Amino acid sequence: MTDVQITSDPAVMMGRPVVDGTRITVDHILEELAAGVTIDQLLRAHPRLTRDGILAAIRFGNEEQL
């Protein structure tokens, strides 16, 4: 697994956490997964997104819930 980071920058997506190197927010990924979209479907819909990026978003979301 690569070291994908979740970053937050006020100049990108109004500071919402995103998968590093993309403008895809953690919220978007988690909402899609909760709605039943599969990881493979997310990867097809967002070519710059990686499986590791999705897993990083899930971990980030889990940590934020603690």
Secondary structure as UniProt FT lines:
FT   STRAND          6..7
FT   TURN            10..11
FT   HELIX           13..15
FT   STRAND          18..19
FT   TURN            20..21
FT   HELIX           26..34
FT   TURN            35..36
FT   HELIX           39..45
FT   TURN            47..48
FT   HELIX           51..64
//
